Amino acid sequence: MNQSDLIAALPLIILAGTGLIILLWDAFEKTPSRIPLYLTIIGSGAAAYFAAVNIGVPSPVAFGGLFFNTGYSNFFTIIFSVATILTALLAERYLHEEEVLIGEFCALLLFAASGMVMMASGADLLVIFLGLETMSIAFYVLSGLFRKKLESNEAALKYFLLGAFATGFFLYGIALIYGSFGTMNLVTIHNTVIAGGDKVAQIFGSPMLLLGVVLLIVGLAFKVAAFPFHQWAPDVYEGAPTVVSGYMSTAGKAAAFSAFVLIFLYALIPINPPHVGTEKIQIILAALAACSMLYGNIVALSQTKIKRMLAYSSTAHAGYLLLGVAALNTAGAAGVGIYAAVYLLMQVSAFGIVSMLEKETGTGLELNDYVGLAKRRPWAAFMMSVIMLSLAGIPPFAGFFGKYYLFMAAISAGLTWLAIVGVISSIIASYFYLRIIVLMYFREPQHTDNIVIGLASVAITILGLMPGLLTDTAGYFFK
């Protein structure tokens, strides 16, 4: 390992190393302590700092071509680190009420984040697979963290069984890609496709490659809960600890989409320069995006439990992000990064408010629990309103501009019909998001506040009022 390798892997080393330290601390320290929480914040903050410092490093590939150290990979590392910090802060009092030690929770969060970094930085399909499995195993355990609750145990078992099945698809897809190109290295595949010639034409005309691509899509679509591979999400989100559901639906989704972009927009279908002859792959991705957007929002209309509603809406948001991948252009790749960051703030905040109400009153899981929230808890109702408006894509909030960039990427790629589907599905989604706002503004007051959710809500508003921050960031990281 040389110096450039160490610099590239520093955020990953910090996250995994902090997780191991917390694990050892938790094993020997018998008294409840906030030390694991502080270590998680410091470790994740340090990882985000070094990821930001790594931007512009002259060596974009490390470890002999196995690990990326690019603006793209470091951007997602920052997203994962921020998600870990927010989730840890929101979880402390919530877990205390359920008599779960914060140490094991924080260690699992950091191990999951380590897997996510491997997925966003993997320059080889096997590295991405190892990251996917590291993240997934941590999620399986986190889903069943409330050992005394039947719903939590059921969520963990269901997620584990279906997740293992999806992993088989992904791994078999890797095998078929290797059979087609003779390598699993994304840089080598990229260079082969760019070189063109009869060999590449033969590879892209082969049923083996198409089947391998389909299997890779199935494996990743399961992780992002895209239709029709979303069936696990409502039950798992409902049964898992609320803060874990928020983390899985944001950071986990962002990690899978970082792999989507690397595999499809960098290696198999290079967008710079664009490659011709990949219409079948684009059609598959576009169809998956359209079905996810429509199905997720339509089914969310009939939900009476907020975690299930957010789960189906998460399927719709996976469709929006897939729209950026299906565009097969630079604007789509940048749009995926922007929307992943915005969605993180929106969804973690939404689940944070749910967990806050669940912890304080034992309610907040049914939509009817939000009736009159504005009079009982005006600040919580206001924050929830900002989040719901942003998730619905209503200006001037950040969710609107995130969707705007994705829709424009689709239109510039000639997928105007897909952008129209996205707009229609957003109109459908407005009903159930605005329904929560209508429910909240009715009865009796009570007091509450939450600094973490408040800051996230402010960030959503600022990014919406100053969308230039998003475009400048996209141009910086994805140039």
Disulfide bonds with the S-S distance in Angstrom:
none
